[in-house]
């Protein structure tokens, strides 16, 4: 059971590291990401926060997966 838990945690980490940066790249090119002056909007700030949280969760999942195996 612990091996299964570790695999799920590792898969979660990989998904977050692969999916979220690609999604953020599309968001940053979206016209809603910047105003007419080129300044970042709340749309971009919210998605940047989501990216940061997702990457922190990926790191936590990776560490937890290693701890489960050890």
C-alpha positions as CSV (number, residue, x, y, z in Angstrom):
1,X,0.0,0.0,0.0
2,X,2.8,2.4,0.7
3,X,4.3,1.9,-2.7
4,X,0.9,2.7,-4.3
5,X,0.7,5.9,-2.2
6,X,4.2,6.9,-3.3
7,X,3.4,6.3,-6.9
8,X,0.2,8.5,-6.6
9,X,2.3,11.2,-5.0
10,X,5.0,11.0,-7.7
11,X,2.3,11.1,-10.5
12,X,0.8,14.2,-8.9
13,X,4.1,15.9,-8.8
14,X,4.9,15.1,-12.4
15,X,1.4,16.2,-13.5
16,X,1.8,19.6,-11.8
17,X,5.3,20.2,-13.1
18,X,4.3,19.3,-16.7
19,X,0.8,20.7,-17.0
20,X,0.8,24.0,-15.0
21,X,3.8,25.7,-16.7
22,X,2.4,24.9,-20.1
23,X,-1.0,26.3,-19.1
24,X,0.6,29.4,-17.6
25,X,2.5,30.0,-20.9
26,X,-0.9,30.2,-22.7
27,X,-2.4,32.4,-20.0
28,X,0.5,34.9,-20.2
29,X,-0.1,35.2,-24.0
30,X,-3.9,35.8,-23.4
31,X,-5.0,39.4,-24.2
32,X,-6.6,39.6,-20.7
33,X,-3.1,39.1,-19.1
34,X,-2.0,42.7,-19.8
35,X,-3.7,46.0,-20.0
36,X,-3.3,48.6,-22.7
37,X,-0.1,49.9,-21.1
38,X,1.4,46.4,-20.9
39,X,1.0,46.1,-17.1
40,X,0.0,42.8,-15.7
41,X,-3.7,42.4,-14.8
42,X,-5.4,40.6,-11.9
43,X,-6.1,37.8,-14.4
44,X,-2.3,37.2,-14.8
45,X,-1.6,37.6,-11.1
46,X,-4.3,35.1,-10.1
47,X,-2.9,32.5,-12.5
48,X,0.7,33.2,-11.4
49,X,-0.5,32.5,-7.9
50,X,-2.2,29.2,-9.0
51,X,1.1,28.2,-10.7
52,X,3.1,28.9,-7.6
53,X,0.7,26.9,-5.4
54,X,0.7,24.0,-7.9
55,X,4.5,23.9,-8.0
56,X,4.7,24.0,-4.2
57,X,2.2,21.1,-4.1
58,X,4.4,19.2,-6.6
59,X,7.4,19.7,-4.3
60,X,5.4,18.6,-1.3
61,X,4.1,15.5,-3.1
62,X,7.6,14.6,-4.2
63,X,9.0,14.9,-0.6
64,X,6.0,13.0,0.8
65,X,6.5,10.2,-1.8
66,X,10.1,9.9,-0.8
67,X,9.2,9.9,2.9
68,X,6.6,7.2,2.3
69,X,9.1,5.0,0.6
70,X,11.8,5.5,3.3
